[in-house]
Structures are given as structure tokens and as C-alpha cells.
Amino acid sequence: MDSRKEKIIPEVSIVIPAFNEEESIIELVGEITAHFADIPHEIIIVDDGSTDLTWENIKQLSREYPVSGLRFSSNQGKAAALAAGFQESRGKYVATLDADLQDDPSEITAMIQLMEKDGFDLVSGWKKDRKDSTGKTLPSKLFNLTVRLTTGVKLHDFNCGLKVYTRNVVKNLELYGEMHRYTPVLAAQQGFSVGEKVVHHRSRKYGKTKYGMARFFRGYSDLLTVLFLHRYSYRPLHFFGGIGTFLTLIGFSVSAYMTVLWFSGESIGNRPLLLLGVLLLVVGFQFISLGLLGEMVLKLSGRTSFTISEKTVSRSAQE
């Protein structure tokens, strides 16, 4: 590769996950390069195990445009594709968009301007006028409402593939499963500022959607992971100990009641309530023990939770 090209740091890195998008990928790259003709940029396309000519088209595009291609041997999912693209990116800003031509790449510059104006670390697109079927938009609205209420991040569209990140945000994101939906949540949890912009959404031109109801259900499962890891990853005793204490108190109350009955002369040996009390006590102690073990693991592993957004060194230290 030309060493002069290596030294040029792009202003914007555009990461595009692609799965069986042979028809759209060439048109999309042409559209991006035309819009960013005067802006140093790079395009990173991650072929997520396509079975059509997507990879062949990516290789051809890399000969003509500032395109880098990464290829997975099998379908790993959008989160893995984004993570690989983030690792490869070099730009000051990192933008993501889908390969199906429904996202308008011209929106990226306006989103960067919003970031520079309002100081956002991440700006997410909002497909306010979405060009999809009702069977896709209604579940998405329900999903977005759930995420908004449970996480406190006030965005309308977590599913939008069109997002722009600063370099610092990208370095601190860990993506897997369906976590690509929650990048604004993950960023906000680390103290980064998150904004939103209404973007132009277009009807699908080629092929068919890759998203079904199964992915929405998996998305809800990952939402539980996001919430748990944020609130209790570094204080597991608060979660398990809380449940254990609640169960233990109920079990103790039931057992105390049964003890009073026994002292009163009643037979309690065949009472199901006695078994329930003992069961709640045992399970409660197990939850508390699990929380304590989690705390011990954290202490032994030496894990800490912080994100450095800036760093400065005093003049005396430099001397």
C-alpha cells in the first residue's frame, strides 16, 4: 500500500456491516465518495459471512475507492461486524450505516456539525418518517419505548443504523450479541453525552430485510444484560444480596409463625407452610452467598470501573 496514503488520517471513518448486499454495496460506496469528495474519509465494509457476490464487489471497490474490506468466514451478527470495523477505523469521527441504501450518507456531515455545536460524543439517527412496513415499525416502537423507560436514555430510535461517534467513544465500547442496538445506552452509562437527529430514511431498493421478530426478542434479552451489568457488575452483592435478604425475611417470618403454632400444641409436621419457610431460608442464604462470592471474585480480579475522557499533565511533571 502507498505509504503516503497510510499517513493521511481520515476525518471520518464510515463503517458498514454487510450481509448479502451485492446489489446495493456498489451504489452506496459511489454515493458516499461523491458526498465526501472534499473530506478525508475511509470506508470500512465488513462482510458478515455473505453467500452472494458481496465480497467480490468489496474487493473491486477497494481498487477504485478508499475502501477497506473485512470478511467473516460465517455470519457473526451486526455487533461483531461493527466491533471489527471500529477496531480497524482511524478517523476522528466514526459513522455507521446499513448497507441496504435506506440510510442517507449525506446526513453524516450534519450529524457531525451537531456534535461539534452541542458537544455530543455520540449522535444517533431518528427515522421519524420510516419507510418500512407496519409489521416492522410497530415492534420497533414498542422496543424503543421499553429501552427508553428502562435505561433513562431519551432517544426515539435505538435501532437506527445511522450513528456518529467520537474516537473516544468507539475505543470504550464492547459489542457482542445484539448490543449494537444499545450503543447509545452503553455510551451514556460511561458518562458520554448522547444526542439525536432526525434523518432521512429511504425505502429499501434491493433484496429483503434481514431482521425478523426473533432478533427483537434477542434484543430484549440483551437489554436485561445491559441493565444488569451497568447497575450491578461492580456490586453483585447489592443484587443477589437484596433478593436473598427478601427471601430470608419471608422464610424467617413463616418459620417463626410455624414455631408459635408448634409451641401452642398444634402439629406442623405435615404443614406445607413449614416446608415453604425452610425452602425460602435456604434459597435466601444461597443468594446472599452468591453475592458474597461475586464480591470476592471482583476483589481478587482487581476490576475497576472508569472511563478516562481526557487527560492533562502538569508542567512540573513534564519537566
CORBEL-V970502 format. One record per residue. N is the residue number from 0. PSI is psi in radians with two decimals (none if undefined). D_FIRST is the distance of its C-alpha to the first C-alpha in Angstrom with 1 decimal. Layout:
N/PSI/D_FIRST
N/PSI/D_FIRST
This chain:
0/2.57/0.0
1/2.20/3.8
2/-0.50/6.2
3/-0.64/8.7
4/-0.60/7.6
5/-0.58/7.6
6/-0.31/11.1
7/2.03/12.5
8/2.06/14.8
9/2.58/15.9
10/-0.66/19.7
11/2.29/19.9
12/2.26/18.2
13/1.98/19.8
14/2.22/20.3
15/1.88/21.9
16/2.42/23.6
17/2.31/24.3
18/1.90/26.8
19/1.00/27.8
20/0.77/26.8
21/-0.55/25.6
22/-0.59/27.7
23/-0.41/26.8
24/-0.64/23.1
25/-0.78/22.1
26/-0.68/24.9
27/-0.78/24.0
28/-0.70/20.4
29/-0.70/21.8
30/-0.72/24.4
31/-0.84/22.1
32/-0.56/19.8
33/-0.72/23.0
34/-0.61/24.6
35/0.48/21.8
36/-0.60/20.9
37/0.18/21.9
38/2.16/20.8
39/2.17/17.3
40/2.88/16.5
41/2.59/14.4
42/2.14/15.8
43/1.98/15.9
44/2.18/17.9
45/1.95/19.6
46/1.89/21.3
47/1.05/24.5
48/0.65/25.5
49/2.61/26.0
50/0.08/28.1
51/-2.60/27.4
52/0.33/24.5
53/-0.83/22.7
54/-0.69/19.8
55/-0.68/19.5
56/-0.64/19.5
57/-0.75/16.8
58/-0.68/14.4
59/-0.72/15.6
60/-0.60/15.2
61/-0.32/11.5
62/-0.32/11.0
63/-0.41/13.3
64/2.94/13.3
65/1.14/11.7
66/2.30/12.5
67/2.45/11.6
68/2.44/14.1
69/2.46/16.2
70/2.23/19.0
71/2.49/22.3
72/-0.37/24.3
73/2.91/27.4
74/2.03/28.6
75/-0.23/28.5
76/2.78/29.6
77/-0.65/28.4
78/-0.78/28.7
79/-0.68/26.4
80/-0.75/23.8
81/-0.73/24.0
82/-0.73/23.9
83/-0.71/20.6
84/-0.70/19.2
85/-0.74/20.7
86/-0.58/19.2
87/-0.39/15.6
88/2.70/16.5
89/-0.11/16.0
90/2.82/18.3
91/-0.68/21.7
92/2.53/23.2
93/2.07/22.4
94/2.57/24.0
95/2.54/24.9
96/2.75/26.4
97/2.78/27.4
98/0.04/25.9
99/0.13/29.3
100/0.07/29.4
101/-0.48/32.4
102/2.37/30.7
103/1.93/30.2
104/-0.33/26.9
105/-0.28/28.6
106/-0.33/30.6
107/-0.77/27.7
108/-0.68/28.1
109/-0.61/31.9
110/-0.65/31.4
111/-0.70/29.3
112/-0.68/32.0
113/-0.69/34.6
114/-0.77/32.8
115/-0.58/32.7
116/-0.81/36.3
117/-0.01/37.9
118/0.43/35.8
119/2.55/34.7
120/-0.37/32.1
121/2.33/31.8
122/2.19/33.0
123/2.47/33.8
124/2.61/34.5
125/1.92/38.0
126/1.30/38.6
127/-0.72/42.1
128/1.41/42.6
129/2.30/41.0
130/1.07/40.7
131/2.94/41.4
132/2.80/44.5
133/-0.59/47.3
134/-0.32/46.7
135/-0.60/43.3
136/-0.65/44.2
137/-0.87/47.4
138/-0.59/46.0
139/-0.70/43.1
140/-0.72/45.7
141/-0.74/47.6
142/-0.83/44.6
143/-0.68/43.5
144/-0.75/47.1
145/-0.81/47.3
146/-0.72/44.1
147/-0.74/45.3
148/-0.66/48.7
149/-0.48/47.7
150/-0.37/44.8
151/0.03/46.1
152/2.03/42.7
153/1.22/44.0
154/2.67/41.5
155/-0.41/42.5
156/1.57/39.5
157/-0.35/37.6
158/-0.21/36.3
159/2.23/34.3
160/-0.28/30.6
161/1.86/29.8
162/2.69/29.4
163/2.32/27.7
164/2.67/27.3
165/2.85/26.6
166/-0.67/24.1
167/-0.64/27.1
168/-0.81/28.6
169/-0.67/25.6
170/-0.39/25.4
171/0.08/29.0
172/2.37/29.3
173/1.97/29.9
174/2.39/29.8
175/2.97/31.3
176/-2.17/33.9
177/0.48/34.6
178/-0.22/33.8
179/-0.43/31.5
180/-0.42/34.8
181/0.32/35.8
182/-0.66/32.9
183/-0.64/35.2
184/-0.80/37.9
185/-0.69/35.7
186/-0.77/34.4
187/-0.65/38.0
188/-0.45/39.3
189/0.10/37.0
190/0.09/38.4
191/2.60/35.7
192/2.37/37.1
193/2.31/36.7
194/3.13/37.4
195/2.55/37.6
196/2.35/37.2
197/2.26/38.6
198/2.74/35.9
199/2.21/36.2
200/2.44/36.2
201/2.72/36.0
202/2.64/37.5
203/2.29/35.5
204/-0.66/34.5
205/2.67/33.2
206/-2.76/34.2
207/2.81/36.2
208/2.56/35.9
209/0.00/34.7
210/2.22/37.0
211/-3.10/40.5
212/-0.53/43.4
213/-0.63/42.2
214/-0.55/39.2
215/-0.69/41.6
216/-0.69/43.8
217/-0.58/40.9
218/-0.68/39.9
219/-0.65/43.5
220/-0.73/43.2
221/-0.46/40.0
222/-0.72/42.0
223/-0.68/44.5
224/-0.79/41.8
225/-0.82/40.4
226/-0.76/44.0
227/-0.83/45.0
228/-0.61/42.0
229/-0.77/42.3
230/-0.52/46.0
231/0.08/46.7
232/-0.62/43.6
233/0.21/44.8
234/1.06/48.5
235/-0.48/49.3
236/-0.50/52.9
237/-0.59/53.4
238/-1.06/52.5
239/-0.63/54.1
240/-0.63/56.9
241/-0.80/57.8
242/-0.77/58.2
243/-0.73/60.0
244/-0.72/62.4
245/-0.83/63.3
246/-0.66/64.1
247/-0.73/65.9
248/-0.73/68.1
249/-0.79/69.0
250/-0.71/69.7
251/-0.71/71.9
252/-0.76/73.8
253/-0.78/74.5
254/-0.66/75.5
255/-0.71/77.8
256/-0.75/79.4
257/-0.60/80.1
258/-0.73/81.5
259/-0.74/83.9
260/-0.68/85.1
261/-0.74/85.5
262/-0.41/87.7
263/-0.06/89.7
264/0.04/90.6
265/2.61/88.4
266/2.16/86.7
267/0.02/82.9
268/-0.51/81.9
269/0.34/81.3
270/2.12/79.7
271/-0.48/76.1
272/-0.54/75.7
273/-0.77/76.0
274/-0.68/73.2
275/-0.77/71.0
276/-0.79/71.7
277/-0.73/70.8
278/-0.79/67.6
279/-0.66/66.5
280/-0.79/67.2
281/-0.85/65.2
282/-0.69/62.2
283/-0.81/62.3
284/-0.60/62.2
285/-0.72/59.3
286/-0.75/57.2
287/-0.73/58.1
288/-0.69/57.2
289/-0.71/53.8
290/-0.73/53.1
291/-0.71/54.1
292/-0.70/51.9
293/-0.74/49.0
294/-0.68/49.8
295/-0.72/50.0
296/-0.77/46.6
297/-0.75/45.1
298/-0.74/46.9
299/-0.57/45.9
300/-0.29/42.2
301/0.48/42.2
302/2.47/40.3
303/2.80/40.3
304/1.72/39.5
305/2.76/37.9
306/2.14/34.9
307/1.98/33.9
308/-0.53/33.1
309/2.84/33.2
310/2.40/33.9
311/2.61/35.5
312/2.32/36.6
313/2.70/39.8
314/-0.66/40.0
315/-0.63/42.3
316/-0.63/39.9
317/-0.58/37.1
318/none/39.6
